[in-house]
Amino acid sequence: MSLIADLKWRHAVKAYDSSKKVSQEDLDKILEAARLAPTSSGLQPFRVILVENQELKEKMVKGALNPEVMRDCSHVLVFAAWDSYSAEKIDKVYDYHTDVRELPRGRFNSYTDQLKQIYGAQTADENFAHTARQTYIALGLAMAQAAELKIDSTPAEGFSNEVVDEILGLNELGLKSVTLLYLGYRDTENDWLSTMKKVRIPMDEFVITK
């Protein structure tokens, strides 16, 4: 199937079959799609936490708008962004780039010096606003890959960031949760949205040509 057909197939599932689990092979493909997402300056300023432990999921439902969905899905992906930029973080990423490309470390110093100056002049909140936006690109690619595999997904911002961050120990990692992605297989009897037509505004209204 084409990507367009896959996207027409998917919807934000409202009820999952808790007895069905996503295979590790398929999880790896979804995570790889997220890992390959483009990011500003190639910094990849976020991480994806894969939650498969049911006890952790049960704890994370506190504050969730759709607790049943979080509880019954196969896995939860937590997209968590750097809480701020730092010279050390930027250098670590670019040292890795040069090592992999077999280039001398410092090859991109003129560019990374600019990044350090730009982000260093911002507040931590401004830094986080930027890193958080990067996660949505990866989120979209993960959903597209899941759809190709005919794995259901539900993106979610309706949860308690404080609860998730505390349970997963994200603060100690210099991360803050941004969004979640529930993965699994729809419970067709209880997923009220599954029988409804997919609705989007018409193309001639969606696209504004100048």
N, C-alpha and C positions, 0 to 999 in steps of 0.2 A: 504493500500500500504506500501511497505517497504521503509526504508530511502533512499536506492539507487534509487528506482523508483521515489521518491519525488524529489531527487536531479537532476535526468535526466529530470524531468518535468520542473523545474524552469529555468529561465534565467533572465538576467538583463534587465528588461522591459524598453523600450524606449519611450513608450507613455501610459498614464493612462487614464482611463475613469473617469472624474471628478465627474460624477453623482453617482458613487458607493462608499460607505463608508465601512470601516472595522468595524465590531461590537465591542463593548466594551469587550464582552466575549472573542473574538479572540485576541484582543489587549492584554488582561490580560495574555493569554497563551504565547504570543510571549515575553512579558516583563518578565514573570516568567522564561522562558527559558534563557533569558539574565541574569537574577538575579542569577540563579543557576550555571552559568559558573564558572569553576575553575579559581582562580587567584593566583599569587605568594604570598605565605605565608598567603593566605586567607584574604588579606587586602581589596579586592574589591576597588582598588584605582581609581574608576571612577563612574560616574552616567549616567543615560539615561534620557534625556529630551524628553518628548513626546509633539510634536507640532501638534496641531489639529486646531488651530486658523488660518483661511485663511489669515487674515491681516498680521500675523507674517510671514507666508509662503511667501506672496507677498514681504515683506521686505527682506527676506533672499535670494531671487533669485538674488540679486545684486552680481555679481561675480561668479555665478554658471555656470558651463559649460553646464548643461542641465536644463535651467530655466523652461521649459515647464513641465518637469518631476516633479520638485519640486512643481510647482504651481498646477498641476492637480492630484497628488497622494492624497490618503486619509489622510495619516499621515506621518510625518517625525520623525524618531528617531534620536536624536543627542547623539552620544557617546562622552562624555567629561571626560577627565582624570584629576586627581589631578595635579596641576601645580608643586608640589613638595611634598616630604615626610617631615614629622615632627614628633618629639617625641609625641606631643599631638595627632596627627592623629592615630599613631600606638597604643598608649595607649587606645584611645577611642574604636578602633576596638576590641582590645583584652579584654578590660573590658566588652564589649558587649558579646563576646564569653564566657567568664567565667560566666557571669550572666545567660545567656541562659542555659549553661550546669550545672548550680548550683555548680560552683567551686569557691574557694576563689579568689578574685582579686589579681593579682600578680603571679598566678600559673605558668605563662609562661614568667616570667621576664628574665630568663637567655637567652631565645630565642629572646625576643623583644629587649633586650639590644644589641644583635648582629645586629639586623636589624637597630637599631638607629645608631650604629657605622658605618655600611656599607653605608647606605644612607646619613648619616650626612657628610661623607667624600666626597660625590659627589657634583657636581654643580647642580643647579636647572634644567638646561637643561638636564643633565644626568638623574636626577630623572624623569623628564617628559618623556624622551625617554622610560624609563622603564614602567611608568604607562600607557603611550599611547599604548604600545604593548599589554597590558592586555585587552584592549577594543576589539581587533580583535577576541579573543576567544568568547566573548559574542556576537559579531556581527555574527559570523558563526552559533552559536546556534540559534540566533533569526531568521536567514534566513532559517535554517533547519525546525524550528517550523512553520514558515510561509508557507513553501512549503508543509508541512504535511497538513495544513489547506486549501491548494489551494489558498493562498493569495500571490499575486505577490510582488516582492521586487527588489530593485535596490540599491546596496551599492555604495557609492559615496565619493570620496576624492576631486572631482572637485568642490570646492566651496571656498568662501572667509572665512577663519577662523576668521579674524578680524570682518567681518560683523556679522557673526553668534554669536560670543562671545559678541559683543556689544549689539545686539538686545535682546539676552536672558539673559544679565547680568551675564555672567559666571565668569567674573573676580572677581566680588564681592563674588562669591561662592568658589573661589580658584580652578576654573576649566578652562580647555581649550578644545575646540572642537577638535576632532580627525577625526571622520568619521561620515557620515550620512547613514541612511537606509530609503529609500522611500518605503512605503507600500501602497497597493491598488489593483486594478484589471485592467488588461491590456485592452487597447483599440486595439482590434485585427485589425481594419482597418488601424490604423496608426502606430502600433508597427511593424516596418519593420523586427525586429529580430524574431518575433513569428513564422513565417513560415519557418524559416531556421533550418537545422539540428544542433543539439548541437555538438560542436567540441572540443575535447580535444586530446592531444598527446597520442599515443598508450601506453598501460600499460608497455610494455617491454622497452620503452624509458623513461617513467616517473619514474619507480622504478629501482634503481641501486642496485643490490644485490652484496654484498662482501663476 
